Amino acid sequence: MYVGRDFPPADAVESETYTFDFVRDLADGELIISATWYCTVAAGSEAADANAADHVAIAAEYQGTKTMQHISGLVADVKYVLQAVVGTDRGNTVSLWSHVVCRTPS
């Protein structure tokens, strides 16, 4: 499910950690026990990136209702989709996604 808002634009030289909070998508007391993140190029992106999946270089972290992923090496003028798919302690699988646009620093 789309989270309803995009991440702030990133500069091509940045490397940062992104977070999704599944608090509204989990039952009371339900916790994340696994998380996998994906990075793809969004439809309608100004530029291409054949290696978008490679920007997710390390294992995702998770704690409670949140999952975090370090993303690096984004390409200028590309609009990305960042998606997190989590498994929960109640056997559920839930997905959230959003966009991030990479810009060249001025």
N, CA, C and O atoms as a GROMACS GRO file, in nm:
protein
  424
    1MET      N    1   0.084  -0.117   0.000
    1MET     CA    2   0.000   0.000   0.000
    1MET      C    3   0.089   0.124   0.000
    1MET      O    4   0.189   0.130   0.071
    2TYR      N    5   0.050   0.222  -0.082
    2TYR     CA    6   0.121   0.350  -0.084
    2TYR      C    7   0.097   0.421   0.050
    2TYR      O    8  -0.015   0.424   0.100
    3VAL      N    9   0.204   0.478   0.106
    3VAL     CA   10   0.193   0.540   0.238
    3VAL      C   11   0.123   0.676   0.235
    3VAL      O   12   0.091   0.730   0.341
    4GLY      N   13   0.100   0.731   0.117
    4GLY     CA   14   0.027   0.856   0.108
    4GLY      C   15   0.113   0.980   0.097
    4GLY      O   16   0.061   1.090   0.081
    5ARG      N   17   0.242   0.964   0.105
    5ARG     CA   18   0.334   1.076   0.090
    5ARG      C   19   0.469   1.021   0.045
    5ARG      O   20   0.503   0.907   0.074
    6ASP      N   21   0.544   1.104  -0.025
    6ASP     CA   22   0.676   1.063  -0.072
    6ASP      C   23   0.785   1.107   0.026
    6ASP      O   24   0.766   1.199   0.105
    7PHE      N   25   0.898   1.039   0.018
    7PHE     CA   26   1.015   1.082   0.095
    7PHE      C   27   1.066   1.214   0.036
    7PHE      O   28   1.045   1.240  -0.082
    8PRO      N   29   1.133   1.297   0.117
    8PRO     CA   30   1.194   1.419   0.062
    8PRO      C   31   1.296   1.382  -0.046
    8PRO      O   32   1.355   1.274  -0.040
    9PRO      N   33   1.318   1.470  -0.144
    9PRO     CA   34   1.417   1.441  -0.248
    9PRO      C   35   1.555   1.414  -0.188
    9PRO      O   36   1.592   1.470  -0.085
   10ALA      N   37   1.629   1.327  -0.255
   10ALA     CA   38   1.766   1.294  -0.212
   10ALA      C   39   1.864   1.355  -0.311
   10ALA      O   40   1.832   1.371  -0.429
   11ASP      N   41   1.983   1.390  -0.264
   11ASP     CA   42   2.092   1.433  -0.352
   11ASP      C   43   2.167   1.309  -0.398
   11ASP      O   44   2.175   1.210  -0.326
   12ALA      N   45   2.222   1.316  -0.518
   12ALA     CA   46   2.293   1.202  -0.574
   12ALA      C   47   2.413   1.159  -0.489
   12ALA      O   48   2.454   1.043  -0.496
   13VAL      N   49   2.468   1.247  -0.410
   13VAL     CA   50   2.585   1.214  -0.328
   13VAL      C   51   2.548   1.159  -0.190
   13VAL      O   52   2.635   1.118  -0.114
   14GLU      N   53   2.418   1.157  -0.158
   14GLU     CA   54   2.375   1.117  -0.024
   14GLU      C   55   2.366   0.964  -0.010
   14GLU      O   56   2.348   0.890  -0.106
   15SER      N   57   2.380   0.924   0.113
   15SER     CA   58   2.359   0.787   0.156
   15SER      C   59   2.285   0.798   0.288
   15SER      O   60   2.336   0.856   0.384
   16GLU      N   61   2.163   0.742   0.294
   16GLU     CA   62   2.086   0.761   0.416
   16GLU      C   63   1.995   0.643   0.446
   16GLU      O   64   1.977   0.553   0.363
   17THR      N   65   1.939   0.646   0.566
   17THR     CA   66   1.849   0.542   0.612
   17THR      C   67   1.705   0.590   0.599
   17THR      O   68   1.671   0.700   0.643
   18TYR      N   69   1.622   0.506   0.538
   18TYR     CA   70   1.479   0.534   0.520
   18TYR      C   71   1.400   0.445   0.615
   18TYR      O   72   1.444   0.335   0.649
   19THR      N   73   1.284   0.493   0.659
   19THR     CA   74   1.204   0.422   0.757
   19THR      C   75   1.058   0.418   0.715
   19THR      O   76   1.003   0.517   0.667
   20PHE      N   77   0.996   0.302   0.733
   20PHE     CA   78   0.851   0.288   0.723
   20PHE      C   79   0.800   0.244   0.859
   20PHE      O   80   0.858   0.155   0.922
   21ASP      N   81   0.692   0.307   0.905
   21ASP     CA   82   0.627   0.267   1.030
   21ASP      C   83   0.493   0.203   0.994
   21ASP      O   84   0.406   0.267   0.937
   22PHE      N   85   0.479   0.076   1.028
   22PHE     CA   86   0.360  -0.003   0.995
   22PHE      C   87   0.254   0.004   1.105
   22PHE      O   88   0.162  -0.078   1.106
   23VAL      N   89   0.264   0.098   1.198
   23VAL     CA   90   0.175   0.104   1.314
   23VAL      C   91   0.028   0.103   1.275
   23VAL      O   92  -0.054   0.043   1.345
   24ARG      N   93  -0.009   0.167   1.164
   24ARG     CA   94  -0.150   0.172   1.121
   24ARG      C   95  -0.192   0.047   1.045
   24ARG      O   96  -0.311   0.027   1.018
   25ASP      N   97  -0.096  -0.037   1.010
   25ASP     CA   98  -0.124  -0.155   0.927
   25ASP      C   99  -0.116  -0.286   1.005
   25ASP      O  100  -0.142  -0.393   0.950
   26LEU      N  101  -0.081  -0.278   1.132
   26LEU     CA  102  -0.069  -0.396   1.217
   26LEU      C  103  -0.175  -0.391   1.327
   26LEU      O  104  -0.220  -0.284   1.367
   27ALA      N  105  -0.213  -0.508   1.374
   27ALA     CA  106  -0.307  -0.517   1.486
   27ALA      C  107  -0.237  -0.470   1.615
   27ALA      O  108  -0.114  -0.468   1.622
   28ASP      N  109  -0.314  -0.434   1.715
   28ASP     CA  110  -0.256  -0.393   1.844
   28ASP      C  111  -0.164  -0.503   1.895
   28ASP      O  112  -0.204  -0.618   1.906
   29GLY      N  113  -0.041  -0.464   1.926
   29GLY     CA  114   0.056  -0.558   1.981
   29GLY      C  115   0.128  -0.642   1.878
   29GLY      O  116   0.221  -0.715   1.914
   30GLU      N  117   0.090  -0.634   1.751
   30GLU     CA  118   0.156  -0.712   1.646
   30GLU      C  119   0.293  -0.651   1.615
   30GLU      O  120   0.305  -0.528   1.607
   31LEU      N  121   0.394  -0.734   1.597
   31LEU     CA  122   0.530  -0.687   1.576
   31LEU      C  123   0.590  -0.744   1.449
   31LEU      O  124   0.555  -0.854   1.406
   32ILE      N  125   0.682  -0.669   1.390
   32ILE     CA  126   0.757  -0.714   1.273
   32ILE      C  127   0.865  -0.811   1.316
   32ILE      O  128   0.937  -0.786   1.412
   33ILE      N  129   0.875  -0.924   1.244
   33ILE     CA  130   0.980  -1.021   1.273
   33ILE      C  131   1.073  -1.045   1.152
   33ILE      O  132   1.173  -1.116   1.164
   34SER      N  133   1.039  -0.986   1.038
   34SER     CA  134   1.128  -0.992   0.921
   34SER      C  135   1.096  -0.874   0.830
   34SER      O  136   0.983  -0.824   0.830
   35ALA      N  137   1.194  -0.830   0.753
   35ALA     CA  138   1.173  -0.718   0.662
   35ALA      C  139   1.264  -0.732   0.541
   35ALA      O  140   1.382  -0.763   0.555
   36THR      N  141   1.208  -0.708   0.424
   36THR     CA  142   1.284  -0.707   0.299
   36THR      C  143   1.247  -0.579   0.224
   36THR      O  144   1.128  -0.548   0.209
   37TRP      N  145   1.346  -0.507   0.178
   37TRP     CA  146   1.324  -0.383   0.104
   37TRP      C  147   1.360  -0.403  -0.043
   37TRP      O  148   1.447  -0.483  -0.078
   38TYR      N  149   1.290  -0.326  -0.128
   38TYR     CA  150   1.314  -0.329  -0.271
   38TYR      C  151   1.326  -0.185  -0.322
   38TYR      O  152   1.260  -0.095  -0.272
   39CYS      N  153   1.412  -0.166  -0.421
   39CYS     CA  154   1.428  -0.037  -0.485
   39CYS      C  155   1.414  -0.060  -0.635
   39CYS      O  156   1.489  -0.138  -0.694
   40THR      N  157   1.317   0.009  -0.697
   40THR     CA  158   1.293  -0.001  -0.840
   40THR      C  159   1.273   0.139  -0.896
   40THR      O  160   1.254   0.235  -0.822
   41VAL      N  161   1.279   0.150  -1.028
   41VAL     CA  162   1.256   0.278  -1.093
   41VAL      C  163   1.106   0.294  -1.115
   41VAL      O  164   1.040   0.202  -1.164
   42ALA      N  165   1.053   0.410  -1.078
   42ALA     CA  166   0.910   0.438  -1.091
   42ALA      C  167   0.873   0.463  -1.237
   42ALA      O  168   0.954   0.513  -1.315
   43ALA      N  169   0.751   0.428  -1.273
   43ALA     CA  170   0.699   0.461  -1.405
   43ALA      C  171   0.701   0.613  -1.421
   43ALA      O  172   0.667   0.686  -1.328
   44GLY      N  173   0.739   0.660  -1.538
   44GLY     CA  174   0.743   0.803  -1.564
   44GLY      C  175   0.868   0.873  -1.513
   44GLY      O  176   0.874   0.996  -1.514
   45SER      N  177   0.968   0.797  -1.467
   45SER     CA  178   1.092   0.858  -1.420
   45SER      C  179   1.159   0.934  -1.535
   45SER      O  180   1.153   0.891  -1.650
   46GLU      N  181   1.224   1.047  -1.502
   46GLU     CA  182   1.296   1.126  -1.603
   46GLU      C  183   1.417   1.053  -1.659
   46GLU      O  184   1.457   1.077  -1.773
   47ALA      N  185   1.476   0.963  -1.580
   47ALA     CA  186   1.597   0.891  -1.620
   47ALA      C  187   1.583   0.744  -1.582
   47ALA      O  188   1.490   0.706  -1.512
   48ALA      N  189   1.676   0.664  -1.628
   48ALA     CA  190   1.674   0.520  -1.602
   48ALA      C  191   1.787   0.482  -1.505
   48ALA      O  192   1.883   0.556  -1.488
   49ASP      N  193   1.773   0.367  -1.444
   49ASP     CA  194   1.876   0.311  -1.356
   49ASP      C  195   1.863   0.159  -1.363
   49ASP      O  196   1.778   0.101  -1.295
   50ALA      N  197   1.946   0.096  -1.444
   50ALA     CA  198   1.939  -0.048  -1.463
   50ALA      C  199   1.982  -0.126  -1.338
   50ALA      O  200   1.958  -0.247  -1.329
   51ASN      N  201   2.044  -0.058  -1.243
   51ASN     CA  202   2.093  -0.124  -1.122
   51ASN      C  203   2.020  -0.077  -0.996
   51ASN      O  204   2.079  -0.074  -0.888
   52ALA      N  205   1.894  -0.042  -1.008
   52ALA     CA  206   1.819   0.013  -0.895
   52ALA      C  207   1.820  -0.080  -0.774
   52ALA      O  208   1.831  -0.033  -0.661
   53ALA      N  209   1.808  -0.210  -0.795
   53ALA     CA  210   1.804  -0.305  -0.683
   53ALA      C  211   1.933  -0.303  -0.602
   53ALA      O  212   1.932  -0.337  -0.483
   54ASP      N  213   2.044  -0.264  -0.664
   54ASP     CA  214   2.174  -0.264  -0.596
   54ASP      C  215   2.185  -0.154  -0.489
   54ASP      O  216   2.279  -0.157  -0.410
   55HIS      N  217   2.093  -0.059  -0.486
   55HIS     CA  218   2.100   0.048  -0.387
   55HIS      C  219   2.058   0.001  -0.248
   55HIS      O  220   2.077   0.072  -0.149
   56VAL      N  221   2.001  -0.119  -0.241
   56VAL     CA  222   1.966  -0.184  -0.114
   56VAL      C  223   2.080  -0.282  -0.087
   56VAL      O  224   2.073  -0.399  -0.126
   57ALA      N  225   2.185  -0.235  -0.021
   57ALA     CA  226   2.309  -0.312  -0.014
   57ALA      C  227   2.324  -0.396   0.113
   57ALA      O  228   2.402  -0.492   0.113
   58ILE      N  229   2.254  -0.362   0.218
   58ILE     CA  230   2.268  -0.436   0.344
   58ILE      C  231   2.131  -0.482   0.391
   58ILE      O  232   2.029  -0.437   0.340
   59ALA      N  233   2.130  -0.571   0.487
   59ALA     CA  234   2.003  -0.624   0.540
   59ALA      C  235   1.924  -0.514   0.610
   59ALA      O  236   1.980  -0.426   0.675
   60ALA      N  237   1.793  -0.522   0.595
   60ALA     CA  238   1.704  -0.427   0.662
   60ALA      C  239   1.704  -0.451   0.811
   60ALA      O  240   1.730  -0.562   0.858
   61GLU      N  241   1.675  -0.346   0.885
   61GLU     CA  242   1.658  -0.357   1.030
   61GLU      C  243   1.510  -0.340   1.060
   61GLU      O  244   1.436  -0.284   0.980
   62TYR      N  245   1.467  -0.390   1.175
   62TYR     CA  246   1.328  -0.371   1.218
   62TYR      C  247   1.323  -0.374   1.369
   62TYR      O  248   1.402  -0.441   1.436
   63GLN      N  249   1.228  -0.300   1.421
   63GLN     CA  250   1.206  -0.294   1.566
   63GLN      C  251   1.062  -0.252   1.590
   63GLN      O  252   1.020  -0.146   1.543
   64GLY      N  253   0.987  -0.333   1.660
   64GLY     CA  254   0.848  -0.302   1.689
   64GLY      C  255   0.766  -0.296   1.562
   64GLY      O  256   0.748  -0.398   1.495
   65THR      N  257   0.715  -0.177   1.529
   65THR     CA  258   0.632  -0.159   1.409
   65THR      C  259   0.707  -0.089   1.296
   65THR      O  260   0.647  -0.056   1.193
   66LYS      N  261   0.838  -0.066   1.313
   66LYS     CA  262   0.917   0.007   1.214
   66LYS      C  263   1.022  -0.082   1.148
   66LYS      O  264   1.075  -0.174   1.209
   67THR      N  265   1.050  -0.051   1.020
   67THR     CA  266   1.163  -0.112   0.952
   67THR      C  267   1.246   0.000   0.889
   67THR      O  268   1.192   0.100   0.841
   68MET      N  269   1.377  -0.019   0.891
   68MET     CA  270   1.470   0.080   0.841
   68MET      C  271   1.563   0.015   0.739
   68MET      O  272   1.600  -0.102   0.753
   69GLN      N  273   1.599   0.092   0.636
   69GLN     CA  274   1.691   0.041   0.534
   69GLN      C  275   1.785   0.151   0.490
   69GLN      O  276   1.743   0.264   0.462
   70HIS      N  277   1.914   0.118   0.483
   70HIS     CA  278   2.014   0.211   0.434
   70HIS      C  279   2.015   0.202   0.281
   70HIS      O  280   2.025   0.094   0.224
   71ILE      N  281   2.004   0.318   0.215
   71ILE     CA  282   2.001   0.327   0.070
   71ILE      C  283   2.115   0.419   0.026
   71ILE      O  284   2.134   0.527   0.083
   72SER      N  285   2.190   0.377  -0.076
   72SER     CA  286   2.300   0.461  -0.125
   72SER      C  287   2.316   0.444  -0.276
   72SER      O  288   2.268   0.348  -0.335
   73GLY      N  289   2.385   0.541  -0.335
   73GLY     CA  290   2.419   0.533  -0.477
   73GLY      C  291   2.307   0.567  -0.573
   73GLY      O  292   2.311   0.525  -0.689
   74LEU      N  293   2.206   0.642  -0.528
   74LEU     CA  294   2.096   0.677  -0.617
   74LEU      C  295   2.147   0.763  -0.732
   74LEU      O  296   2.245   0.836  -0.718
   75VAL      N  297   2.080   0.754  -0.846
   75VAL     CA  298   2.121   0.822  -0.968
   75VAL      C  299   2.035   0.947  -0.989
   75VAL      O  300   1.913   0.942  -0.973
   76ALA      N  301   2.100   1.058  -1.024
   76ALA     CA  302   2.030   1.185  -1.045
   76ALA      C  303   1.921   1.173  -1.149
   76ALA      O  304   1.937   1.104  -1.250
   77ASP      N  305   1.811   1.241  -1.125
   77ASP     CA  306   1.694   1.250  -1.213
   77ASP      C  307   1.612   1.122  -1.221
   77ASP      O  308   1.525   1.110  -1.307
   78VAL      N  309   1.638   1.027  -1.133
   78VAL     CA  310   1.560   0.904  -1.129
   78VAL      C  311   1.459   0.914  -1.014
   78VAL      O  312   1.491   0.956  -0.903
   79LYS      N  313   1.336   0.874  -1.045
   79LYS     CA  314   1.232   0.863  -0.943
   79LYS      C  315   1.222   0.715  -0.906
   79LYS      O  316   1.193   0.630  -0.991
   80TYR      N  317   1.248   0.685  -0.780
   80TYR     CA  318   1.251   0.546  -0.732
   80TYR      C  319   1.125   0.512  -0.653
   80TYR      O  320   1.059   0.599  -0.596
   81VAL      N  321   1.094   0.384  -0.651
   81VAL     CA  322   0.995   0.328  -0.560
   81VAL      C  323   1.073   0.251  -0.454
   81VAL      O  324   1.147   0.158  -0.487
   82LEU      N  325   1.057   0.288  -0.328
   82LEU     CA  326   1.112   0.212  -0.216
   82LEU      C  327   0.996   0.135  -0.154
   82LEU      O  328   0.894   0.194  -0.117
   83GLN      N  329   1.012   0.004  -0.143
   83GLN     CA  330   0.905  -0.082  -0.089
   83GLN      C  331   0.962  -0.170   0.021
   83GLN      O  332   1.071  -0.227   0.007
   84ALA      N  333   0.889  -0.180   0.130
   84ALA     CA  334   0.924  -0.270   0.239
   84ALA      C  335   0.813  -0.373   0.254
   84ALA      O  336   0.695  -0.339   0.261
   85VAL      N  337   0.853  -0.500   0.258
   85VAL     CA  338   0.760  -0.610   0.281
   85VAL      C  339   0.800  -0.674   0.413
   85VAL      O  340   0.913  -0.721   0.428
   86VAL      N  341   0.708  -0.676   0.509
   86VAL     CA  342   0.740  -0.728   0.642
   86VAL      C  343   0.655  -0.850   0.675
   86VAL      O  344   0.541  -0.863   0.630
   87GLY      N  345   0.715  -0.938   0.754
   87GLY     CA  346   0.642  -1.049   0.813
   87GLY      C  347   0.621  -1.017   0.960
   87GLY      O  348   0.704  -0.952   1.022
   88THR      N  349   0.510  -1.064   1.016
   88THR     CA  350   0.479  -1.031   1.155
   88THR      C  351   0.472  -1.156   1.241
   88THR      O  352   0.469  -1.269   1.192
   89ASP      N  353   0.471  -1.132   1.371
   89ASP     CA  354   0.464  -1.242   1.467
   89ASP      C  355   0.329  -1.312   1.467
   89ASP      O  356   0.311  -1.412   1.536
   90ARG      N  357   0.234  -1.262   1.390
   90ARG     CA  358   0.103  -1.326   1.378
   90ARG      C  359   0.084  -1.392   1.242
   90ARG      O  360  -0.027  -1.430   1.205
   91GLY      N  361   0.195  -1.405   1.167
   91GLY     CA  362   0.190  -1.474   1.039
   91GLY      C  363   0.143  -1.390   0.922
   91GLY      O  364   0.117  -1.444   0.814
   92ASN      N  365   0.130  -1.260   0.940
   92ASN     CA  366   0.085  -1.172   0.833
   92ASN      C  367   0.203  -1.119   0.752
   92ASN      O  368   0.314  -1.110   0.802
   93THR      N  369   0.176  -1.086   0.626
   93THR     CA  370   0.273  -1.020   0.539
   93THR      C  371   0.211  -0.889   0.494
   93THR      O  372   0.099  -0.887   0.442
   94VAL      N  373   0.283  -0.778   0.515
   94VAL     CA  374   0.230  -0.646   0.486
   94VAL      C  375   0.335  -0.568   0.406
   94VAL      O  376   0.455  -0.582   0.430
   95SER      N  377   0.290  -0.486   0.312
   95SER     CA  378   0.378  -0.409   0.226
   95SER      C  379   0.343  -0.260   0.232
   95SER      O  380   0.225  -0.224   0.232
   96LEU      N  381   0.444  -0.176   0.236
   96LEU     CA  382   0.430  -0.032   0.222
   96LEU      C  383   0.531   0.016   0.119
   96LEU      O  384   0.640  -0.040   0.108
   97TRP      N  385   0.495   0.121   0.044
   97TRP     CA  386   0.589   0.178  -0.052
   97TRP      C  387   0.568   0.328  -0.065
   97TRP      O  388   0.463   0.383  -0.032
   98SER      N  389   0.675   0.392  -0.114
   98SER     CA  390   0.672   0.535  -0.139
   98SER      C  391   0.777   0.567  -0.245
   98SER      O  392   0.854   0.480  -0.285
   99HIS      N  393   0.779   0.691  -0.290
   99HIS     CA  394   0.876   0.737  -0.388
   99HIS      C  395   0.986   0.820  -0.322
   99HIS      O  396   0.966   0.880  -0.216
  100VAL      N  397   1.101   0.821  -0.387
  100VAL     CA  398   1.206   0.920  -0.358
  100VAL      C  399   1.267   0.958  -0.491
  100VAL      O  400   1.299   0.871  -0.573
  101VAL      N  401   1.282   1.090  -0.513
  101VAL     CA  402   1.341   1.142  -0.634
  101VAL      C  403   1.483   1.184  -0.602
  101VAL      O  404   1.508   1.250  -0.501
  102CYS      N  405   1.577   1.146  -0.688
  102CYS     CA  406   1.717   1.183  -0.668
  102CYS      C  407   1.750   1.304  -0.756
  102CYS      O  408   1.715   1.307  -0.874
  103ARG      N  409   1.815   1.401  -0.698
  103ARG     CA  410   1.853   1.523  -0.770
  103ARG      C  411   2.005   1.543  -0.764
  103ARG      O  412   2.071   1.492  -0.674
  104THR      N  413   2.057   1.617  -0.858
  104THR     CA  414   2.197   1.656  -0.857
  104THR      C  415   2.211   1.777  -0.767
  104THR      O  416   2.137   1.874  -0.783
  105PRO      N  417   2.305   1.774  -0.673
  105PRO     CA  418   2.323   1.892  -0.587
  105PRO      C  419   2.362   2.014  -0.670
  105PRO      O  420   2.440   2.004  -0.765
  106SER      N  421   2.307   2.131  -0.634
  106SER     CA  422   2.342   2.252  -0.709
  106SER      C  423   2.448   2.331  -0.640
  106SER      O  424   2.489   2.436  -0.690
   0.00000   0.00000   0.00000
